[in-house]
Amino acid sequence: MNSKLKIISQNARRLLIGKALELVSIASDDNLVRLSRILEKLTRDPYHVDILKRFRQAIKGNPGYVQAVRRINNLNPSVKRKLISNLIINSMIISAEKREEIDKLEAWRPPSLLVIDVTDRCNLKCDGCWAGAYHSKEGDISYELLNRIMREAKELGIYFITLAGGEPFIRDDIMRLFREHNDIYFLVYTNGICITKNIAKGIAELGNVAPAISVEGLEKETDARRGNGVHKRILWVMKNLRKEGVLFGFSTMITRHNSENASSDEFIDFYIKQGCCFGWYFQYIPIGRNPNTALMSTPEQRNRLRERTFKIRETKPILVGDFWNDGMLAGGCIAGGRRYIHITNKGDAEPCVFAHFSVDNIKNKSLKQVINSDFFKAIRKAQPYSANKNLLAPCMIIDHPHVLRGICKKYRAKPTQARGESLIEDPKITDFLDNYSKEFKAITDPIWETRHKACCEHWFGKESY
């Protein structure tokens, strides 16, 4: 297909999807089913097709999904336009076509997502975080390098970029990045403190940025980790984002101490009221300045959170994801370039945000070269890490820690953070993770075999994950 025909095709699809999304304003279950079928016809990525099929199944008798999608109507018109052009057209449809073309020509398929730490500076100093209270711009990835990564990402069909830090909004050029790459959809993990009224207004006008604001629970839990008064500031920021019609959500690190409270009805209902349209749960991993295995949620707590997350999605008007427990939805671990890679503020290419080991640096290699390193290829080849393919336990860090240790040793991957080697060398941590993984396997293997294995084989195929 020549370039003119591609443009015509893309414009036609944009119009079709725009009309389809009008169905959301009268979002009966039937209209949402019709919308999902339209989108399914327009994407060639099997992963996205699976998501849309699951969505159709989910909305049957699950009012939470329907209500969550309906909330799109409350967003700023610019935000809704970018949901169509960037998140659906570019990140789902055009992305799939480009990656499929590369797969046919070069026999490898790029990931659909990048995570980039744009700085290690932060205005907070939260317990358990690998970022510190740094103040020098020397810790920022250069704007020129960011620009280059964005260009190379789009050449590979990657139009969904997650920014983290440090605190991304501490950079005075971050809005410029969003503006100059207005065909990309950005998810930004932020503590929210730097989001002023003017920035909230700017995000709404651009439309291609979704902040995920970090909270530990309600006021008591959040201030205990982040500092007195932080939660009140977060609520002020959320109010401004809600007023401007920005798509935003919460992000919560789950520990042994907040696992139940941070997934309670009270917690979810509170942040829905603040305007959150989505939420992310992340397990605490013993990394950072002072790794502490005692902060990790127990295997029983983690399994309970998995069950609770499904219940929230069925009943609440908010889309909640669990980075660890949603392995079934992603076909297992997504690290090492299968679905994403992580680039640090220093340019180190890591297989995962939580696996701080690297063999390559983006400063002296192309994005394509980095993704196709022997280190990342070995990780992709090892997935899903176990003979029974238990997607309830997908992680090479905490579910199959021997995998991370073995691959890092074989390819001489170096730690990218101070004391980063402790995750794979400190006996206190390695012994703990070995026992943890065995306990979690004992809990989830029977659940996987009896409830989920057949379903996942149906969705993904026995040999495809």
Summary of the structure (lengths in Angstrom):
residues: 465
radius of gyration: 21.0
end to end distance: 31.2
largest distance: 60.4
contacts: 1564
relative contact order: 0.09
helix: 54%
strand: 12%
